[in-house]
Amino acid sequence: MKIEWIVKENEQGRRLQSILEKSLGVSHRLMRTLRDENKVCVNGRFMNFYEQVYQEDHIEVILPEESASVQPEALPIDVCYEDPYILVINKPAGQLSHPSARERNKSALAAAGHYLLSEHLVPHCVHRLDRDTSGLLLLAKHAHIHHLFDLLVRNHQLKRSYMAICYFPSHLSLHQWYTIQSRIAQNPERPSKRIVQEEMGQEAITHFFILAKTQQAALVQLELETGRTHQIRLHMASVRMPLIGDRDYGQLSLNDDESSFYTKMASRQMLHAYQLAFFHPVLEKSVCVTAEPRSEMIELWEWLGGSSKEIETKNCVQFDTNDKVNLLTGEE
């Protein structure tokens, strides 16, 4: 894989190393490898990293080849977007994003690894989805590209949007944004799970919009400001709106009869990552990828009395930070 860069007017006279670090986001470790292996050319010739470059100079960086740490597997894969640097797939429910210590096979990462075998590229998960959450998963085709997209995640510049079917408390209004802001920590009794813990937890902020409702449930759109483990599932349960089918957190705010009814209604939590939006750090363009909810989610919504038209992504709305209610404080 290679990355190409045309030196801009405001980069005129800078050292090559500065362009690599600040414009291309090359880490110090990768910089040493590129220097030692002569992997950077300017206008077709190798240059000392301390030499100056000028406007319209053509920089070509050949990224070192990688070996896979996850064994590729010939599994079905639904590719929604692809360019020379990244891959966005629509992960089905029931599949791990990345192998775990207990389960090494049949992950989305292994499927992507097989898909990229012919290109001799190794995929890296930029973020993850829970096993039973369906939807869009972003993978980088090289560790350096993963590093660039990880910076987007850390700076909250990778916008992830979700749709869910959940229990619906009757006091909330349709077509209104709500915000949940409470800190999340690891559950000391069950380390793989999370709890709301204001003293020791990490800040977590979830926004949701009620798109439609039936007598028994609500269809909601969710936008994240943070990306904590199990954030959506825990936050929604904490305000008495647990996701239908969520056996880990569904019992937190409902009585035993309600919890039993809503957790057994579906084989998995009804959560789908329907959209990813970001500014591509290599191609320097905006990218927005969308995937419609899976059939089992549509069928459940119809069974609950909703319409298949209501659960289409075209009904989702732009998040407005000035039009929300904080569910913990009641403030607008």
ROMI-783975 format. One record per atom (N, C-alpha, C): x negated, y negated, z negated. Coordinates in pm, whole numbers, padded with zeros to 5 digits, always signed. Each point is the difference from the previous one (the first is absolute). Layout:
! ROMI-783975
XYZ ...
! end
This chain:
! ROMI-783975
-00084+00120+00000 +00084-00120+00000 -00088-00125+00000 +00043-00099+00075 -00075-00126-00001 +00094-00118-00021 -00057-00108-00054 +00073-00126-00019 -00074-00107+00079 +00078-00079+00072 -00060-00109+00080 +00048-00134-00052 -00087-00100+00011 +00032-00132-00052 -00063-00106+00089 +00078-00101+00036 -00051-00115+00075 -00019-00115-00098 -00120-00052-00007 -00032-00105-00097 +00081-00126+00032 +00067-00052-00102 +00085-00118+00016 -00080-00129-00019 +00062-00109+00038 -00068-00130-00008 -00045-00032-00142 +00087+00033-00100 -00036-00034-00138 -00102+00097-00060 -00040+00102+00076 -00102+00094-00046 -00136-00027+00065 -00004-00099+00086 -00121-00037+00075 -00117-00022-00094 -00115+00064+00030 -00122-00023-00075 -00015+00082-00127 +00103+00080-00035 -00011+00084-00119 -00086+00123+00028 -00056+00057-00105 -00078+00122+00016 +00094+00116+00030 -00055+00098+00072 +00079+00118+00034 +00054+00068-00125 -00083+00008-00105 +00045+00065-00123 +00121-00070-00060 +00002-00131+00008 +00112-00076-00052 +00128+00030+00076 -00010+00014+00131 +00117+00034+00082 +00052+00140-00038 -00094+00093-00016 +00039+00136-00036 +00070+00004-00136 -00052-00075-00095 +00057+00000-00135 +00133-00074-00006 +00004-00123+00052 +00115-00087-00024 +00108+00010+00107 -00040+00023+00124 +00100+00009+00107 +00048+00142+00023 -00090+00097-00016 +00035+00140+00026 +00018+00081-00128 -00027-00059-00116 +00025+00068-00126 -00088+00120-00027 -00121+00002+00055 -00090+00114-00018 -00056+00001-00142 +00010+00114-00067 -00050+00012-00137 -00153+00007+00000 -00061-00023-00117 -00146+00004-00009 -00052+00140+00031 +00073+00102-00042 -00043+00138+00026 +00001+00030+00149 +00110-00038+00068 +00008+00023+00144 -00103-00086+00073 -00026-00121-00051 -00099-00088+00063 -00136+00070+00007 -00039+00066-00108 -00130+00069-00001 -00004+00110+00105 +00111+00075+00011 +00006+00108+00099 -00009-00055+00141 +00074-00107+00027 -00002-00060+00135 -00139-00051+00035 -00067-00057-00099 -00135-00052+00023 -00098+00114+00023 +00004+00102-00085 -00095+00111+00010 +00018+00080+00129 +00125+00008+00049 +00027+00084+00117 +00016-00082+00129 -00029-00131-00005 +00012-00086+00117 +00136+00013+00068 +00104-00029-00077 +00137+00018+00049 +00068-00131+00039 -00074-00110+00002 +00060-00130+00032 -00074-00062+00118 +00076-00036+00104 -00056-00067+00118 +00064-00137+00017 -00079-00094+00050 +00053-00133+00036 -00037-00023+00146 +00104-00017+00082 -00020-00017+00145 -00084+00113+00059 +00022+00122-00051 -00063+00118+00056 -00137+00033-00053 -00050-00075-00097 -00132+00032-00057 +00007+00001-00152 -00086+00082-00061 -00006+00005-00145 -00064-00127-00053 +00054-00051-00111 -00051-00125-00056 -00035+00019-00147 -00098-00074-00045 -00028-00008-00142 +00119-00065-00070 +00042+00053-00112 +00120-00051-00068 -00017-00144-00049 -00122-00049-00004 -00022-00137-00047 -00009-00100+00115 +00014+00047+00124 +00002-00090+00115 +00135-00072+00009 +00000-00115+00063 +00122-00078+00017 +00078+00047+00122 +00131-00017-00006 +00086+00029+00115 +00072-00129+00039 +00053+00000+00123 +00058-00123+00053 +00137+00028+00063 +00076-00106+00017 +00135+00012+00053 +00002+00082+00130 +00098+00089+00007 +00022+00090+00114 -00096+00119+00004 -00094+00009-00097 -00081+00121-00008 +00091+00120-00025 -00035+00114+00062 +00080+00122-00013 -00071+00096-00096 +00063+00024-00116 -00057+00091-00100 +00071+00135+00010 -00078+00106+00003 +00055+00135+00005 -00057+00080-00117 +00091+00052-00084 -00039+00079-00117 +00046+00143+00021 -00094+00094+00000 +00034+00142+00014 +00003+00061-00140 +00120+00038-00044 +00016+00053-00135 -00053+00144-00006 -00068+00036-00110 -00056+00135-00011 +00109+00107-00004 -00029+00116+00055 +00097+00109-00003 +00017+00052-00143 +00118+00055-00027 +00031+00050-00134 +00035+00148+00005 -00013+00065-00113 +00046+00138-00013 +00121+00002-00093 +00096+00086+00031 +00125+00005-00075 -00017+00072-00132 +00058-00057-00106 +00001+00067-00131 +00127+00082-00018 +00099-00024+00087 +00126+00076-00002 +00009+00082+00128 +00022+00128-00013 +00006+00089+00115 +00119-00035+00090 -00024-00031+00128 +00112-00029+00091 +00092+00121+00016 +00131-00027+00013 +00098+00108+00018 +00096-00038+00113 +00033+00097+00083 +00092-00022+00113 +00143-00002-00052 +00044-00117-00048 +00133-00018-00055 +00076-00102+00084 +00134+00005-00001 +00077-00102+00072 -00033-00140-00052 -00004-00096+00090 -00031-00138-00039 +00081-00096+00087 +00061-00098-00064 +00086-00097+00069 -00074-00134+00001 -00063-00031+00113 -00079-00123+00012 +00090-00116+00042 +00004-00104-00081 +00083-00118+00030 -00080-00115+00059 -00129-00005-00030 -00087-00106+00054 -00143+00052+00000 -00073-00037+00104 -00141+00038+00005 -00078-00101+00084 -00121-00032-00044 -00095-00077+00080 -00137+00062-00025 -00107-00053+00055 -00130+00066-00017 -00047+00012-00145 +00064-00072-00094 -00052-00008-00136 +00090+00060-00107 +00130+00003+00024 +00093+00049-00102 +00108+00089+00060 +00068+00068-00089 +00110+00089+00036 +00110-00021-00104 +00124-00019+00044 +00114-00008-00092 +00093+00116+00033 +00025+00085-00101 +00086+00116+00023 +00125-00010-00086 +00103+00072+00040 +00125+00008-00075 -00004+00131-00078 -00040-00006-00126 -00018+00120-00083 +00135+00057-00043 +00020+00129+00014 +00124+00059-00049 -00003+00017-00151 +00117+00006-00062 +00008+00032-00142 -00048+00143-00020 -00063+00025-00115 -00050+00132-00031 -00146+00022+00035 -00063-00100+00062 -00141+00012+00040 -00085-00097-00082 -00112+00050-00053 -00095-00088-00069 -00067-00093+00100 -00028-00123-00042 -00078-00090+00085 -00143+00049+00009 -00054+00043-00113 -00141+00040-00013 -00004+00127-00085 -00091+00092+00026 -00008+00120-00084 -00021-00036-00147 +00057+00082-00087 -00019-00018-00144 -00088+00112-00052 -00037-00008-00128 -00085+00104-00060 +00070+00135+00002 +00134-00003-00012 +00076+00125-00005 +00044+00048+00138 +00011-00092+00093 +00052+00036+00132 -00090-00060+00108 -00073+00085+00069 -00101-00047+00094 +00046-00002+00145 +00111+00068+00030 +00039+00020+00139 +00126-00077+00039 +00018-00016+00131 +00122-00052+00063 +00031-00144-00036 -00101-00081-00022 +00020-00142-00027 +00010-00080+00129 +00052-00123-00011 +00005-00090+00116 -00141-00033+00048 -00094-00010-00092 -00139-00031+00038 -00059+00115+00082 +00031+00123-00036 -00049+00115+00076 +00060+00003+00140 +00129-00035+00010 +00066-00006+00131 -00064-00107+00087 -00027-00117-00059 -00064-00109+00075 -00142+00039+00042 -00069+00074-00086 -00135+00044+00034 -00001+00088+00124 +00098+00089+00012 +00009+00085+00118 +00037-00083+00123 +00090-00096-00017 +00041-00086+00110 -00119-00077+00058 -00097-00036-00086 -00114-00081+00044 -00124+00082+00035 +00011+00132-00004 -00116+00085+00026 -00065-00029+00134 +00080-00016+00103 -00055-00020+00135 -00079-00130+00013 +00031-00097-00089 -00072-00128+00002 -00119+00000-00096 -00019+00111-00072 -00108+00012-00098 +00007-00110-00106 +00123-00028-00044 +00024-00103-00101 +00058+00064-00125 -00024-00066-00114 +00045+00052-00130 +00100-00098-00061 +00124+00044-00029 +00099-00092-00056 -00022-00024-00150 +00043-00119-00045 -00007-00038-00142 +00134-00063-00036 +00062+00044-00109 +00128-00058-00045 -00025-00140-00057 +00065-00100+00058 -00011-00137-00051 +00086-00015-00125 +00112+00067-00004 +00089+00002-00118 +00063+00138-00001 +00085+00028-00099 +00062+00132-00009 +00150-00014-00026 +00073+00104+00037 +00141+00014-00034 +00015+00124-00087 +00093-00003-00095 +00030+00119-00079 +00039+00114+00093 -00022+00122-00045 +00032+00117+00080 +00143-00008+00055 +00097-00033-00085 +00140+00004+00042 +00054-00133+00052 -00090-00095+00024 +00038-00125+00067 -00037+00013+00148 +00094-00030+00087 -00027+00006+00144 -00041-00138+00050 -00054-00003+00123 -00023-00128+00064 -00143-00028+00042 -00027-00128+00022 -00122-00044+00068 -00123+00006-00090 -00104+00064+00054 -00127+00016-00070 -00111-00048+00094 -00085-00088-00049 -00107-00060+00079 -00132+00071-00026 -00065+00043+00108 -00130+00066-00010 -00102-00073+00086 -00119-00019-00053 -00110-00060+00075 -00083+00110+00063 -00057-00028+00116 -00075+00102+00074 -00150+00002-00034 -00042-00082-00095 -00140-00003-00043 -00005-00064-00138 -00101+00035-00078 -00014-00054-00135 -00010-00153+00002 -00069-00055+00101 -00010-00147+00007 +00135-00064+00025 +00082+00060+00086 +00134-00053+00026 +00086+00013-00126 -00018+00112-00071 +00070+00017-00128 -00037-00112-00097 -00128-00035-00004 -00046-00109-00087 +00070-00132+00035 +00013-00030+00129 +00065-00124+00042 +00147-00003-00040 +00069+00113+00017 +00142+00005-00034 +00022+00008-00151 -00096+00057-00071 +00008+00000-00147 -00003-00142-00054 -00076-00086+00066 -00002-00141-00040 +00138-00064+00019 +00071+00038+00107 +00136-00049+00019 +00090+00043-00114 -00014+00127-00040 +00082+00052-00110 -00030-00077-00128 -00126-00018-00030 -00041-00069-00124 +00047-00145-00002 +00007-00062+00117 +00041-00141+00009 +00149-00015+00030 +00075+00110-00014 +00146+00001+00021 +00037-00048+00140 -00080+00038+00099 +00024-00041+00139 +00049+00116+00087 +00022+00115-00062 +00062+00113+00069 +00143+00010-00053 +00096-00042+00080 +00139-00009-00044 +00068+00135+00022 +00047+00061-00109 +00067+00130+00006 +00146-00016-00043 +00090+00043+00084 +00143-00014-00027 +00065+00138-00003 +00098+00016-00089 +00063+00128-00023 +00152-00012+00003 +00066+00114+00023 +00144+00013-00018 +00023+00114-00097 +00104-00014-00084 +00029+00104-00098 +00150+00008-00023 +00045+00117-00046 +00137+00017-00046 -00007+00025-00150 +00073-00079-00075 -00011+00009-00145 +00136-00013-00069 -00001+00028-00129 +00118-00023-00082 +00028-00150-00002 +00129-00036-00001 +00035-00142+00013 +00081-00051-00120 -00059-00088-00080 +00077-00062-00109 +00092-00108+00056 +00125+00001-00037 +00102-00082+00065 -00017-00150-00022 -00083-00041-00098 -00011-00144-00028 -00091-00075+00097 -00070+00070+00088 -00090-00067+00094 +00073-00032+00131 -00045-00104+00067 +00067-00048+00121 -00068+00052+00126 +00081+00018+00103 -00053+00034+00132 -00077-00118+00059 -00093+00029+00090 -00071-00102+00078 -00067-00103-00089 -00066+00049-00104 -00072-00085-00094 -00136+00063-00029 -00104-00082-00003 -00132+00049-00038 -00012+00002-00153 -00057+00108-00052 -00028+00013-00143 -00148+00036-00017 -00055-00039-00114 -00140+00027-00029 -00014+00074-00132 -00085+00102+00001 -00037+00072-00122 -00148-00025-00023 -00033-00054-00117 -00139-00029-00033 -00027+00057-00139 -00063+00116-00002 -00036+00064-00127 -00127+00081+00022 -00080+00011-00104 -00131+00062+00011 +00011+00153-00009 -00085+00067+00078 +00005+00146+00012 -00131+00061-00048 +00014+00107-00080 -00118+00070-00053 +00016+00150+00019 -00109+00072-00013 +00003+00146+00007 +00072+00054-00123 +00080+00101+00020 +00071+00065-00111 -00101+00087-00076 -00029-00032-00127 -00102+00077-00073 +00038+00146-00021 +00130+00029+00002 +00045+00138-00020 +00006+00078+00131 +00016-00071+00111 +00005+00063+00133 -00084-00087+00094 -00131+00022+00006 -00092-00089+00073 +00034-00022+00147 +00072+00093+00063 +00035-00019+00141 +00120-00092+00018 +00065-00038-00109 +00118-00087+00006 -00033-00137-00058 +00093-00094+00014 -00020-00137-00045 +00114-00045-00092 -00029-00102-00081 +00100-00058-00090 -00010-00152+00008 +00108-00069-00040 -00004-00146-00016 -00066-00026-00134 -00109-00074+00002 -00077-00028-00122 -00055-00141+00011 +00068-00095-00065 -00035-00141+00016 -00135-00036-00062 -00042+00070-00106 -00123-00037-00068 -00125+00048+00074 +00003+00126+00048 -00120+00059+00058 +00008+00020+00152 +00118-00019+00058 +00019+00031+00140 -00056-00104+00096 -00002+00037+00129 -00043-00091+00106 +00123-00074+00056 -00021-00123+00041 +00110-00079+00054 +00059+00068+00124 +00133+00002+00006 +00069+00060+00114 +00124-00083+00032 +00018-00032+00130 +00112-00084+00042 +00069+00065+00120 +00130+00024-00014 +00081+00060+00106 +00118-00091+00030 +00027-00026+00128 +00118-00075+00042 +00092+00094+00075 +00131-00013-00022 +00093+00082+00078 +00125-00078+00037 +00060+00042+00110 +00117-00065+00059 +00106+00107+00022 +00122-00026-00046 +00107+00099+00015 +00064-00018+00136 -00026+00096+00089 +00050-00007+00138 +00146+00044+00011 +00038+00104-00074 +00136+00054+00008 +00026+00084-00125 +00124+00027-00027 +00033+00084-00115 +00125+00082+00028 +00011+00110-00073 +00121+00082+00000 +00046+00007-00145 +00100+00081-00028 +00045+00013-00138 -00109+00057-00090 -00086+00084+00056 -00097+00072-00082 -00144-00048+00010 -00033-00072+00104 -00142-00029+00023 -00020-00129+00076 -00127-00040+00007 -00039-00120+00075 -00113+00033+00095 +00000-00066+00113 -00110+00005+00096 -00080-00127-00019 -00129+00012-00034 -00080-00118-00030 -00125-00007+00087 -00044-00121+00024 -00127-00029+00066 -00095-00046-00109 -00125+00046+00003 -00096-00033-00104 -00128-00057+00059 -00053-00104-00066 -00127-00062+00039 -00091-00001-00122 -00126+00039+00020 -00094+00008-00111 -00099-00115+00001 -00026-00057-00118 -00111-00094-00014 -00124+00073-00050 +00022+00111-00072 -00110+00083-00048 +00026+00143+00045 -00098+00086-00013 +00017+00137+00048 -00040+00103-00105 +00063-00004-00117 -00032+00094-00107 +00060+00138+00030 -00061+00102-00056 +00051+00136+00016 +00143+00010-00052 +00090+00056+00082 +00141+00020-00034 +00072-00130-00033 -00051-00113+00051 +00055-00130-00039 +00149-00012+00030 +00040+00028+00124 +00141-00016+00037 +00088+00091-00084 -00037+00125-00012 +00082+00097-00072 +00017-00038-00146 -00109-00039-00065 +00005-00037-00141 +00073-00132-00021 -00030-00099+00083 +00065-00131-00016 +00151+00011+00020 +00043+00071+00102 +00144+00011+00025 +00069+00075-00113 -00064+00103-00051 +00058+00072-00114 +00008-00087-00124 -00097-00091-00016 -00004-00084-00120 +00113-00102-00005 +00063-00028+00115 +00113-00094+00002 +00131+00074+00032 +00003+00127-00034 +00120+00083+00015 +00043+00018+00145 -00097+00009+00088 +00026+00026+00142 -00094+00109+00052 -00009+00114-00067 -00093+00105+00045 +00032+00049+00141 -00103+00039+00071 +00019+00052+00136 +00069+00136-00007 +00095+00019+00088 +00066+00129+00008 -00101+00108+00037 +00003+00110-00074 -00092+00110+00024 -00131-00008-00075 -00022-00107-00080 -00126-00016-00073 +00007+00077-00132 -00063+00116-00003 +00005+00084-00119 -00099-00042-00108 -00094-00087+00033 -00097-00045-00100 +00050-00119-00081 +00069-00093+00065 +00040-00122-00069 +00151-00023-00003 +00077+00088+00063 +00144-00020+00010 +00072+00000-00133 -00058+00065-00101 +00067+00012-00128 -00031-00115-00095 -00087-00093+00040 -00046-00103-00092 +00111-00092-00050 +00096-00034+00088 +00098-00102-00038 +00145+00045+00015 +00023+00127+00032 +00135+00051+00015 +00029+00102-00109 +00129+00021-00030 +00032+00105-00096 -00019+00136+00066 +00011+00106-00079 -00033+00134+00051 +00086+00041+00119 +00129-00030-00005 +00088+00039+00111 -00034-00075+00127 -00020-00132-00015 -00035-00081+00117 -00134+00045+00058 -00098+00019-00088 -00133+00039+00045 +00004+00132+00076 +00073+00096-00054 +00011+00130+00066 +00063-00013+00138 +00106-00083+00009 +00070-00017+00127 -00090-00064+00105 -00066-00108-00035 -00077-00075+00099 -00133+00065+00035 -00062+00071-00094 -00127+00065+00032 +00020+00125+00084 +00114+00067-00017 +00025+00123+00074 +00068-00025+00136 +00037-00123+00027 +00070-00032+00123 -00088+00018+00124 -00132-00012-00018 -00092+00010+00114 -00121+00085-00040 -00067+00056+00099 -00114+00087-00027 -00128-00079-00029 +00003-00131+00024 -00116-00085-00027 +00047-00142-00021 -00088-00086-00053 +00041-00139-00020 +00027-00066+00135 +00109-00075+00008 +00041-00062+00126 -00074-00132+00020 -00126+00011+00041 -00087-00117+00020 -00075+00018+00131 +00003-00107+00083 -00062+00005+00132 -00077-00129+00025 -00127+00013+00037 -00083-00115+00036 +00027-00033+00146 +00084-00101+00024 +00048-00022+00137 -00083-00100+00080 -00083-00082-00066 -00074-00100+00077 -00136-00030-00061 -00100-00018+00088 -00132-00049-00037 -00030-00122+00087 -00045-00108-00061 -00034-00121+00075 -00132-00056-00053 -00087-00043+00092 -00131-00049-00040 -00064-00074+00116 -00103-00078-00032 -00084-00062+00102 -00122+00089+00017 -00016+00053+00121 -00106+00098+00027 -00136-00068-00011 -00086+00045-00092 -00128-00068-00021 -00102+00020+00112 +00019+00100+00085 -00094+00022+00111 +00056-00059+00129 +00124+00032+00033 +00061-00049+00124 +00049-00143-00012 +00003-00052-00122 +00044-00138-00027 +00138-00029+00061 +00096+00082-00036 +00138-00021+00045 +00094+00055-00107 +00123-00049+00000 +00101+00048-00094 +00058+00132+00051 +00018+00093-00092 +00056+00131+00033 +00116+00027-00095 +00111+00047+00055 +00116+00038-00082 +00052+00134+00054 +00004+00101-00086 +00043+00134+00040 +00123+00037-00082 +00101+00056+00067 +00125+00036-00067 +00037+00145+00030 +00057+00067-00098 +00048+00139+00017 +00136+00013-00067 +00098+00049+00072 +00134+00017-00055 +00000+00108-00108 +00093-00007-00097 +00009+00102-00104 +00020+00139+00058 -00041+00100-00074 +00014+00139+00041 +00145+00045-00004 +00029+00107+00073 +00138+00048+00015 +00064+00035-00133 -00077+00060-00095 +00060+00040-00127 +00047-00120-00082 -00068-00114+00018 +00038-00122-00071 +00126-00059+00063 +00008+00001+00131 +00118-00051+00071 +00122+00086-00034 -00018+00131+00002 +00111+00091-00029 +00052-00017-00142 -00091-00021-00097 +00044-00021-00139 +00079-00130-00012 -00048-00105+00066 +00071-00129-00008 +00141+00013+00057 +00014+00073+00110 +00133+00021+00058 +00087+00084-00095 -00058+00102-00062 +00074+00084-00095 +00050-00081-00119 -00077-00102-00038 +00038-00086-00112 +00107-00103+00038 +00034-00004+00128 +00103-00093+00046 -00052-00116+00080 -00130-00005+00025 -00058-00108+00078 +00005+00029+00149 -00048-00096+00077 -00003+00012+00146 -00143+00016+00049 -00019+00081+00103 -00134+00016+00057 -00052-00132+00056 +00090-00090+00039 -00042-00131+00051 -00063-00084-00111 +00048+00018-00124 -00050-00079-00113 -00145+00034-00033 -00043+00120+00031 -00132+00046-00042 -00106-00020+00109 +00036-00072+00106 -00097-00031+00105 -00091-00114-00045 -00126+00006+00039 -00097-00100-00047 +00029-00141+00053 +00077-00011+00107 +00031-00133+00053 +00084-00081-00098 +00059+00064-00100 +00081-00070-00100 -00085-00058-00112 -00128+00037-00007 -00086-00054-00104 -00026-00148+00025 -00029-00072-00108 -00009-00146+00007 -00139-00047-00040 -00030-00123+00035 -00127-00062-00038 +00004-00035-00148 -00107+00035-00070 -00005-00030-00143 -00017-00149-00022 +00087-00057-00084 -00004-00143-00031 -00035-00017-00148 -00120-00051-00027 -00044-00014-00138 +00081-00102-00078 +00076-00085+00070 +00080-00103-00068 +00142+00047-00030 +00033+00122+00041 +00137+00049-00014 +00000+00134-00070 -00043+00000-00127 -00007+00125-00074 +00037-00022-00146 +00042+00108-00063 +00034-00001-00141 -00090+00099-00072 -00063-00043-00108 -00084+00090-00079 +00090+00082-00091 +00000+00132+00021 +00092+00086-00074 -00033+00007-00147 -00122-00031-00038 -00036+00006-00142 +00036-00128-00073 -00007-00113+00068 +00026-00128-00067 +00132-00064+00041 +00051+00040+00117 +00121-00063+00052 -00025-00132+00067 -00129-00041+00007 -00033-00129+00059 +00003+00006+00152 +00035-00113+00063 -00003-00009+00146 -00120-00079+00044 
! end
